[in-house]
Amino acid sequence: MAADSKQDELALQMVKQLQKELLQQGRYTFAPAIGKYAAVQPAAGIPATGPNLAGFGSADLDIFGIGYEKGGSGDRSKVHIYVTKGSLTDLRRYEGDATGVPIEIHKIGRLIIKPEVAKGANRNGNHYRYGGRVACGSSCAPTGENYSGTFGALVRSSGGQLFMMSNNHVLSACNHADIGTPIMSPSNMDGRAGLAPTEIGRHTMFIELRSGQPDVVQPCRVDAALAEVVDEARVTSWQGDDVYGYDTPAVVAEPQAGTVVKKFGRSTGLTRGILQALLPIGTAFPYSSGQFTATVWFQHIWVVQLLDKHFALLGDSGSLVVSDDGQQAIGILFAVSNNGKCGFVLPINDIFAEFANLPNSSFGGLELVAGHGV
């Protein structure tokens, strides 16, 4: 039996109320105190602060984000609080059950979206080939840039154009790559003896990364960009190597808490994780790359916790996250904690919707490509 929808709503309202209070107190790691953002009233039956959360804002904890996990299969909905620092004593002090909604606190360490430091995660970077073609999960970047990200997937427009898809901060250099810039795989940084960078796409369009306080600037929903493929025979929809790899699934599924997922990426290759919680409202991410250093707020993103040594490291940005059986595409990875224990995922459907809503978009809808070069 699924969890009561009333409890799901209580969990969501608690997330909103906690965020309101903690933002006002300036307890978020990457945000100053904000007086009026998320000014919501708690749902009936939820006091302004839950009984075991009294004093939470004064604890020695720096908050990164607050999310919730919808209950299912008889499980209760939960609130998840992600902190960048704090003592174990403080963490354990506030875990438990407040107003009927369990709370779990996770220490994830600091994070920053800075593709230039990917080299420290994997000196050379993964470059996969399948049937002589460049496979998804491989290192990529615009020519001339000294960083690396991941070629996530192939998508096709309703007009028939074939694109490679990854993050804005991978293909678009955080809003700053010229349209038409060649996209290389491997990246210039990952090129080496016997493996020269090869052009596989041309930077075509992106969803703008917007910086500004969330009470003034609407938070972003995606970090995404497209590059039109220059030669369809150079790329394949295959993900990763020819031993453990799989084809990109054509079916897109909405993320669900508890789903086991996997991905191939430039730095950590094939890894597995579990979708844990949705961060439904504004969460601040620090960006530092080339000409763009700013705090960008996002909403409606998912947290994935590791099942392997790492789920992802710097350089894995852009990886396509799929269900463990490889049958459904879930989202695109866009950020990771420095310790690799968790990643942050943008739902595929949100990405497609954002591209469809671009004011100058003329290519129509997008769909994932499967079976290309396989």
N, C-alpha and C positions, 0 to 999 in steps of 0.2 A: 504494500500500500504506500502510495507517495505521501511525502510529508504534507502537512496542512498548509494551504496557501496563505493562511493568516500568519503562520510562523515565518514564512518566507518574507511577507510584508514587514513583520516586526524586525527581522534581521536587516532588511534594507533600510528601514527607518532608523535603526540604531547606527548603521554606517553613516547615514546623513547627519545624524545628531552629533556623533563623535567627531566627524570631520569638522563640522561647524565650530564646535568648542575648541578643538585642538588647533585649527587654523587661527582662530581669534587669539589664542594664547601664544602663537608663534612656535608651536612644537614640531612643525614639519621641517625636515632636514633641508629641503631645497626651496623653501618658500618663507617669506616674511609673514608677520601677523596680518591677517586679512579680516576686516571687521564684518563685512556684510555678505561674503560669498557663502553659498549653501545655507542661507538663512531659512531653514525649514523648521516646522514644528514637529515634535515627536508624535508618533502615533499614540492613540488612546491606550493608556495602560503602561506607557514607557515614561518613567520620570526623566528629567533633564539629564541626569547622569545615573547610570545603573548603580545599584548598591555596592558592588565590588569594584567599581571604577572610580570611586571617590578619590580625588587626588591624583588621578592618572596623569593629568596635564603637568603636574609638578614633579612627577617621577623623572629619574635620569634616563629618559628614553627619547630618542629622536625618531619621529614617525616618518616613514616613507609613504605608505598608503594604507587604506582600509578597504577591505572587500567583503563579499559574503558568498557563501556556498549554499545554493538551494538544496534542501533535503531531498532525498529520493530513496526508494526501496525501504521505507520505514525509518530512515535516518532523519535526524533533526537538522534544520538549517543552522548554519554557524556563521559567526563573524570572524574574519581573519585580519589581524593587525600586523603589518610588516614594519619592522624598525631597523634603522641602520646602525644603531648602537644601543647598548643598555646592559646592565648586569643581569646575570641569571636570576638573582634574587628578585629584581624588579620584574623580570619577565614572568616568573612563576606567581608573583604576588597578584597579578591582574588577570591571569588565565582563570577560566572556570565558567560559571553559569550565571549570567546577569539577566534578570527579568525574563527568565525562561529561554534565553538564547545563548548557547555555548559560545565562548570566545577562545580563540587560539592565537598566540603571539609567536611570530617568527622573526628571528634575527638574520637578516640577509646581507649585512655589511653594506658599504657604500657602493655606489655605481655611477658611471658616467658613460654617455654615448660618445665615444671618441675613436673612430675607426683607425686613426693613425697609430694607435698602440696595439693593434691586432698582431703585429709581428711577435710580440712577447708571448702570445698565446700559442702560436705555432709558427716556427721560424720560416718555413717554406709555404705552408698553406696547402690544402687538399685541392687537387685538380683531377676530376674524374672524366674518363672517356668511355663511351659505350658504342660499339660498332663504328669506331673511328670518329665519333662526334663528341662534342663537349656536352657533358651531362649536367643536369641540375645538381646543386649542392657544391659546385665548384667555386673556387676563388674568382672574383671579378672586381673591376673598378673602372672608372673613366680613365682614359689615357692621360698621362701627365700627373695623376694624383698619387701621392705616396701613402696609400692605405689599401685595405682589402675588405671586401664583404663577400656575400654569398649570392650566387645566381639561384633564385628560389624556384621559379617555375616558368613554363611557357603558357601564354594566354593568347587567345585569338579574338579579334573584334568581330562584330556582326558583319562588317564590311570585308572580312577575310584577311586582315593584316595580322601577322604573327609578331608577338612581342615577348621579350623576356621581362620578368617582373622581379623586383626586389624593393628595398627601402629607398626613400628619398635620400637618406644620408649615405647610401651606397652608390646609387646610379646618378644622383643629382648633386652630390657634394653639398648637401643641405641648402637647396635652392640656388646654388651658384654655378652649376655646370651649364655651359652653353648648349642649347638645343642642337643636335647633330653631332655632339662630341662622341667619338668612338668609345665603345665599352669593350674592354679587353678581358680575356680569360686565358691563363691566370692573370691577375693584376700585375702591373709593372713591378710592384714590390715582391711578388711571389715568383716572378720569372727566374729561371736558373738554367744551368747547362742542360741542353737537351729538351728544354721546355720554354720556348719563347712565347710571350704574350701574343694572342691572336684576336683580331677584331671579330666579335660575334654580334654586336648590336650598335645602334646609334641612339643616343639619348633623345627621347621623344616628348615626354610629358611627365609631370609630377603633381602630387598634392602638396600644397605649400605648408611648410612648417611655420606656425605662427607663434610668436613670443609675446607675452604680456600677461598681466594679472587676470585670473579667470573671472573676476567680477567686471572686467572691461572687455577682454578679448575671448571669444568663444573657444573653449578647449578643442584641440584636434581630436579626431577619431582615428586617423591613420598616419603612418609614415611610409609612403609608397611612391614608386615611380615605375615608368615603363621605358624600354628601349626597343625600337623596332629591329627585328632580326635582319641582318644584312644578307644572309644566305641560309635558307632553310635546311640545306644539307650539312651545315656546320654544327647544328645543335640537335639534341634529342630531349624528349620529355622524361627519359629515364632519370631516376634519382640515385646518385651515388655509384658504387662500384658494381661489377658484374657478379659478385658473390652474394652480398647481402642486400643489394639494391632492389628497387621496385619501380614500376612505372608510376608517374603522377596520376593520382585518381581523378577521374572526371567528375565525380560526385562531391558536392560541397555540403558539409554538415555544420550546424550551429554548435558551438562549444557547449559541453556539458560537464559539470564538476564530476570528478571521478574517472573521466575517460583517460585511458592510457594512450599516450601519443609517442611519436618518434620523428626524427628529422635527420637529414644529412646536411652538414655544414662545413664551411671552409676550415675552421679551426679544430673542431672536435669530431668531425665525421658523423658516424651513426650513433645516436644516443636516444635514450627513452626517458620519458617523464610522465607526470600525471597532472591533468588540469585540476587546479585546486580551487580557485576563487575568481570571481568577477570583481574588478575595481570599477564600479558603475559611474562614479563621478570624479571630478578633477583630481589627477595625480601629477605631480611635477617631476619632470625628467630633465637633468642637466645635459646640454649638448656642448661639445667643444671640438670643432673641426674646421680647419682652414679659416675661411672668412665668416664663420657662423659660430658664435659663442653666446648661448642664451638658455634660459629655462623655458621649456615647452610643456604646457599642460595637456594631458590626454584624459579622455573619458571612454568608458566601455572597452577596457582591455582585460586580458586574462593572465593570471599567474600560473606558470607551470613549475612544479617542483621536481627535482631530479629523481630518477630511479637508478642511474648509473653514477660513476664517479663525478661527472659533470653532466648537466643538461646542455649547457652551451657556454661559450667563452667569447670574448671580443673577437670579431671577425666572422662569427656565425650569423650576424644580422642579415636578414633577407631569406633565411632558410624557410622552406615550406614545412609546416607542421601537419602531420597526418595521423589518422588513427593507427593503432598498433598493428592492425591487420592490413594496413595499406590501402583500404578500400574507400576512405573518405578524407577529403582535405579539410582541415580545421582553420588554419590561419597562417600568418607570416610572423616569424620572430623579428622583433625590432630592438630589444634591449635585454641585457643580462646583468645579474649581480656579479661583482668582482670575483666572488668565490665560486662562481659557476653553479651554485645550488638552485637557482631559479631563473627562469626566463619570462619575458613578457610578450604576449602574442596578440596580434590584431586579427579579428575574424575576417575571413575571406569575403563574406558577403558585405561587410562594411567597406572593404577596399573597393569592391566592384561598384558599390553604390556611390562612393565618393567620386570615382572616375566618371560615372554616368552623369553626375550632377555638375561637372565642370562647365562653366558658361560657354567656353569655346570648343567643347567636345563635339566632334563630328563623326567619330568612328562607331558610335552605338554602344551596345552592351559588350561585356567581356565574358569569356568562359575559359576554364582551365583546359589545356590541351593534353590529351592522353594518346598513346599509341604512335607518337611521332618519332620516327627513327628507331623504333623498337622491334 
